């Protein structure tokens, strides 16, 4: 019985020491570098990743942080890599391609229904018009379909709705909803 207790105790000590020892082997993050960001700051990335300079490199937290940053909808492409330094520390390099922000939405060619009527009807159908949010092409398709339905309900079944996205620079976009 005593032998079983000693084996159990040794197992408990080794098991509890293992994660601590593994954490001590992890290099320390010297710096978190954001590349490709126009509006995405280092503080924003630190918030989503959950690690900052001075923390031990935790690959589980990096994977979870990657998912959080990706799910935020702020980026179209994302990579996280480590760069080893001579000091034994690492730089965490986060490379992003930001999703552009919609800053302006305009309606053109809508002579049958006014812009305010279209906005009201879209609102009644729970279709949001994006403004100062990351551009999502799925949202534009949803608006297009909703506008086609609105025109069809008012007897304009042959209405053709389309959209154009214009680059305004510095990661900003203008969306033009076209009625023909």
C-alpha positions as a printed NumPy array, in Angstrom:
array([[  0.   ,   0.   ,   0.   ],
       [  2.83 ,   2.343,   0.889],
       [  4.51 ,   1.613,  -2.455],
       [  1.313,   2.56 ,  -4.344],
       [  1.103,   5.798,  -2.363],
       [  4.732,   6.701,  -3.22 ],
       [  4.154,   5.973,  -6.936],
       [  0.971,   8.056,  -6.822],
       [  2.788,  10.918,  -5.09 ],
       [  5.677,  10.868,  -7.594],
       [  3.163,  10.836, -10.466],
       [  1.289,  13.783,  -8.946],
       [  4.486,  15.818,  -8.496],
       [  5.738,  15.099, -12.031],
       [  2.314,  15.858, -13.536],
       [  2.007,  19.17 , -11.719],
       [  5.604,  20.146, -12.472],
       [  5.323,  19.327, -16.214],
       [  3.235,  22.332, -17.347],
       [  5.329,  24.708, -15.23 ],
       [  8.532,  23.324, -16.694],
       [  7.073,  23.535, -20.203],
       [  6.076,  27.184, -19.632],
       [  9.598,  27.985, -18.487],
       [ 10.971,  26.54 , -21.752],
       [  8.82 ,  28.888, -23.82 ],
       [ 10.647,  31.977, -25.046],
       [  9.514,  35.417, -23.975],
       [  7.826,  37.723, -26.491],
       [ 10.147,  40.7  , -27.004],
       [  7.834,  42.621, -29.333],
       [  4.572,  42.236, -31.19 ],
       [  4.942,  43.631, -34.719],
       [  1.894,  44.381, -36.886],
       [  2.627,  44.431, -40.624],
       [  0.213,  45.542, -43.33 ],
       [ -2.136,  47.332, -40.98 ],
       [ -3.545,  50.662, -42.058],
       [ -6.008,  51.263, -39.244],
       [ -5.38 ,  48.13 , -37.17 ],
       [ -3.077,  49.107, -34.304],
       [ -0.727,  47.072, -32.138],
       [ -3.062,  47.618, -29.163],
       [ -5.994,  46.158, -31.113],
       [ -3.963,  43.096, -32.083],
       [ -2.758,  42.638, -28.473],
       [ -6.404,  42.783, -27.356],
       [ -7.492,  40.022, -29.74 ],
       [ -4.37 ,  37.826, -29.434],
       [ -4.253,  38.081, -25.648],
       [ -0.454,  38.209, -25.517],
       [  1.871,  41.182, -25.272],
       [  5.598,  41.845, -25.032],
       [  7.015,  40.291, -21.863],
       [  4.623,  37.309, -21.896],
       [  5.841,  33.758, -22.488],
       [  5.065,  32.478, -25.977],
       [  1.903,  30.392, -25.627],
       [  0.953,  28.673, -28.879],
       [ -2.52 ,  27.775, -27.583],
       [ -3.232,  31.427, -26.828],
       [ -1.893,  32.391, -30.253],
       [ -4.264,  29.92 , -31.936],
       [ -7.211,  31.191, -29.872],
       [ -6.22 ,  34.809, -30.524],
       [ -5.912,  34.122, -34.238],
       [ -9.5  ,  32.843, -34.212],
       [-10.749,  35.868, -32.237],
       [ -9.047,  38.344, -34.584],
       [-10.295,  36.467, -37.66 ],
       [-13.845,  36.254, -36.291],
       [-13.849,  40.007, -35.598],
       [-14.315,  40.61 , -39.329],
       [-11.55 ,  43.223, -39.367],
       [ -9.197,  41.251, -41.64 ],
       [ -9.334,  39.491, -44.998],
       [ -6.022,  37.698, -44.53 ],
       [ -4.027,  36.952, -41.404],
       [ -0.774,  35.227, -40.526],
       [  1.031,  35.002, -37.201],
       [  4.673,  33.99 , -37.139],
       [  7.529,  34.065, -34.668],
       [ 10.923,  35.56 , -35.35 ],
       [ 13.754,  34.24 , -33.133],
       [ 16.16 ,  36.774, -31.684],
       [ 19.766,  36.25 , -30.58 ],
       [ 18.704,  36.945, -26.986],
       [ 16.509,  33.81 , -26.958],
       [ 13.369,  35.912, -27.068],
       [ 11.005,  36.08 , -30.037],
       [  9.117,  38.729, -31.925],
       [  5.51 ,  37.86 , -32.678],
       [  4.884,  39.089, -36.239],
       [  1.23 ,  39.546, -37.166],
       [  0.686,  40.218, -40.875],
       [ -2.765,  41.435, -41.857],
       [ -4.713,  42.469, -44.898],
       [ -7.434,  44.614, -43.439],
       [-10.992,  44.455, -44.634],
       [-11.768,  47.912, -46.052],
       [-14.3  ,  50.136, -44.281],
       [-17.448,  51.399, -45.949],
       [-17.504,  55.139, -45.357],
       [-20.202,  56.194, -47.818],
       [-23.251,  54.497, -49.334],
       [-25.113,  56.21 , -52.17 ],
       [-28.135,  55.269, -54.26 ],
       [-28.067,  56.151, -57.973],
       [-30.71 ,  55.896, -60.689],
       [-33.577,  55.323, -58.253],
       [-36.25 ,  57.524, -59.865],
       [-39.212,  55.285, -59.037],
       [-38.536,  55.144, -55.282],
       [-36.764,  57.852, -53.304],
       [-33.595,  57.186, -51.377],
       [-35.388,  57.76 , -48.064],
       [-38.154,  55.316, -49.085],
       [-35.566,  52.69 , -50.018],
       [-33.706,  53.178, -46.727],
       [-36.967,  52.924, -44.763],
       [-38.046,  49.788, -46.608],
       [-34.64 ,  48.175, -46.153],
       [-34.869,  49.005, -42.452],
       [-38.364,  47.426, -42.29 ],
       [-36.854,  44.27 , -43.805],
       [-34.05 ,  44.28 , -41.196],
       [-31.401,  44.93 , -43.834],
       [-28.639,  47.19 , -42.54 ],
       [-26.817,  49.576, -44.822],
       [-23.139,  49.381, -43.868],
       [-21.418,  52.579, -42.818],
       [-18.126,  52.892, -40.968],
       [-17.913,  49.119, -40.684],
       [-15.742,  46.545, -42.474],
       [-16.977,  45.791, -45.986],
       [-18.621,  42.394, -46.359],
       [-19.589,  41.387, -49.877],
       [-22.29 ,  39.068, -48.507],
       [-23.986,  42.117, -46.964],
       [-23.981,  43.898, -50.331],
       [-25.569,  40.856, -51.97 ],
       [-28.238,  40.849, -49.266],
       [-28.981,  44.548, -49.894],
       [-29.153,  43.94 , -53.646],
       [-31.671,  41.103, -53.212],
       [-33.748,  43.117, -50.735],
       [-33.869,  46.106, -53.121],
       [-34.933,  43.856, -56.007],
       [-37.744,  42.516, -53.798],
       [-38.813,  46.05 , -52.78 ],
       [-39.026,  47.164, -56.406],
       [-40.895,  43.956, -57.347],
       [-43.42 ,  44.537, -54.523],
       [-44.082,  48.002, -55.964],
       [-44.685,  46.59 , -59.467],
       [-41.229,  47.141, -60.952],
       [-40.346,  43.509, -61.6  ],
       [-37.83 ,  44.28 , -64.325],
       [-35.714,  46.487, -62.07 ],
       [-32.057,  45.61 , -62.144],
       [-30.061,  46.413, -59.038],
       [-26.299,  46.271, -58.884],
       [-23.543,  47.765, -56.77 ],
       [-20.093,  49.172, -57.302],
       [-17.371,  49.546, -54.713],
       [-15.069,  52.505, -55.193],
       [-11.674,  52.755, -53.512],
       [-11.296,  56.058, -51.646],
       [ -7.775,  55.275, -50.419],
       [ -6.466,  54.529, -46.912],
       [ -8.624,  51.425, -46.604],
       [-11.906,  53.278, -47.204],
       [-14.605,  52.357, -49.72 ],
       [-17.669,  54.042, -51.197],
       [-20.564,  51.739, -52.111],
       [-22.865,  52.817, -54.896],
       [-26.178,  50.956, -55.198],
       [-27.343,  51.269, -58.813],
       [-30.884,  51.02 , -60.142],
       [-31.326,  50.474, -63.878]])
